[in-house]
């Protein structure tokens, strides 16, 4: 794992992020997700400079979205320098995916 992946994994493992269960390096079809919360259907991908304008990443994201996953992408340097912002964005995505509408009377 990269330094950014190691750092983020410390905050995602063992239900440390608001009790959400994450798996790392989890296979989904022909791809391996960096981190995935299967309960909420949220995938977190960390990208280095080699991913800039990557056609492969766009194809991968479309594939995962077609199977109902929300894919969050962060640059490695954002995880290292703006960790709290990245964690807040992940929490927001998890909350948004699990909100259920209030039934009308």
N, C-alpha and C positions, 0 to 999 in steps of 0.2 A: 504494500500500500504506500501511497505517497504520504508526505508529511500532512497535507491537508486532509486526506482520508483518515489517517490515524487520529488527528485531532477531532474531526467530526464524529468518528466512531465512538470516541469517549463519551460524547453527549447523546448518542442514539442507542447504545448498547444497554442491555438489561433493563429495558423500559425506563430509562433515565429521563426521557423527554416526555413529560406529562403522561407517563404510563403507556405510551405507544410502543408496540413491539416492532423492531426493525430487524431485518436480516441484511447481511452484507454479501456481496458477490453472489447474488441469487439468480439462477437461470430462469429466464422467461422466454419461451420459444427459442429462437436461434441466438438470443442476446443474453448477456449477463449484466444485471443491474448493479450499480455500485452499492446502493442501499434501497431497500423497499419495505414499506409498511403494507402488508397484504390486507390488513383489516380495513384500511382507508383507501387502498389503491393508489398510494403515492410513491413515486420513485424519485430518488435524489441522485443526480449524476454530478460528479465533479470533473471539471475540464481544465486541462492545462493549455498552453499556447498552441499545441499541435491540433487542437479542436476548432480553432478559429475558422469560421466559414466552412465547416465540414459538411459535405453532402451526405456522408455516411451517418453522421449524427442526426441530421434531419430525417433521413429514411428510418432510422431506428426509433426516433421519437414518434413519427407517424404510426409505425407498427404498434408500439406500446399504447398509444392513445386509442387506436382502433380496438384494442382489447380492454378499454375502460380505465386505463391508468392515467393519472396526471403526472407529467414528467417535469420536475424542477431541475434546472441546470444552474450551477454556480461555478464561477472560476475558482481555481485553487487559491489564488491570492485573496479572494474575498473571504474565504473560510479562515485563512490565516490572519487577515487584518481586520475583518468585520464580522467576527464569529457571532456576536449577539444578533446582528441584523439577519444573518443567514438562518440562525435558529428561530428567530421570530417569523421569518417567511415560511419556514417549514411548519411551524405551529399553526400559522394562519391557514395554510393549505390543508392541513389535517382537520382543523376545525370546520373549514368550509365544506370538506368532503363528507363530513359526518352529521351536519346539521339536518334535522328533519323538519319539514314544514309543520306548523301548528294547524291542526284540523279546524276547518270553519264550523261555526255552530249551526 
